[in-house]
Amino acid sequence: MKRILRSAAALLFGFGVTIAALGVSAKVSEDKNGSYIGKLDFQRYCQLTYGTTAGAYAVAQDAYGWRCATRPNGLFTPRQIVADLACEKLYGTPSHAQTFDATWLFSWECFRGLTR
């Protein structure tokens, strides 16, 4: 019986240590990037910035391939996107953008607080 109680106590202790380690890990990640506030929605950013007829499109299949497109007077006009400014437009200031995988088009996220 004592062996079972000791084993159960050790198991509970192990779970407690694991949960504490995960909490510290999440805190370190949050401190590094700031607080997560949402994904970067390029389509919404383009429409807020250039009007409802504007749209987002990709010129490359990586995180840095996004552009806004407008059609003033029917003429296609590409517009550069600065990810940090897009986060500020969508979520207010201060906020900043960070990509978790530069090779993936949809890897941008917005954070508030500490910057890179």
N, C-alpha and C positions, 0 to 999 in steps of 0.2 A: 504493500500500500504506500509506504514511504517513497519507494522508487517511482511510482506513478505520480505522486504529488510533486516530487522533485522534477520529473520530466515535464509535467504540466507547467510548473513555475518557470523552468528554463525556456520552454516554448513561448510562454507569455512574455518573458524578458526579451527573447529574440524578436518577437513581433514589435514590442515597444521600441527597441533600438532601431529596427528597420523603419518604423514610422517616423521616429525622430530624425533619422538620416534623410529621409525623403523630404521632410519639412525644411531642413537646413538647405538641401539641394534646391528646392523651389525658391527659397528666400535668396540664395546666391544668384540664381538665374534672374529673379525679379530685380535685384539690385543692379545687375549687370546691364539690363536692357531698359529698366523702368517698368511701369505697369502696362500690361497689354490692354489696349482699348478697342481693337478690331482689325479686320482685314482691310487692305487698301483696295477700294473699289474704283478702278480706273474709269469705268464707264460713267459712274456717278460724278467723279471729279471732273471729267471732261464736260459733262452737261452743266454742272454748277458753274464752271469757269467760262465756257464758251457758248452756252445756250443749249436748249433742249434738242436741237438738231445735230449737235456735235456727238462724236462717238469715239470710243477707244479702239485701237487696233494694234497688232503686233508686227514689228518689222523683223524680229528675230524671236526664236523660241527660248529665250532666257529671260531672267528677271529685268534686264535692262532694255528689252525690246519694245516697251510700251510707248505709244504716241497718241495724241489726240488728233482728230481730223475734224476740220470745219469746212464749210462750203460757202464762203462769202461770194455772192454773185455767181453761184454755180461753179466756182473754181475750187478744186480740192486743195486744201492747205493743211499740211502736217504741222503739228505743234509738239515741241519737246515737253516731256513731263519730268519735273524734279520731284522725286518721291517724298522728300521731307515736306515740301510745300503742299503736295497733295494731301498728306495726312493732316496738316494744319487746316487746310480748306474743309476737309471732311469732319474733323474732330475738334477743331479749335486749337489755340495755342496755350501753352507750349505742347507740342507733340512732335514726334520724329518717326521716320520709316526705317525698317530694317528687314533685310531679306534673310531667310534661314537657308536658302539654297539658290545661289546665283545662277544655276543652270536650269532652274524651273520657272516658267513664266508666272505662275500664280503663288509665288513664295513671299510676297510682301505683306508685312504686318505693321500696324501703327502702335506706338507706345507713348506713354506720358511719363515724364520724369527724366531719369538719367539717360544721357545719350551714349553712343558707342564710345 
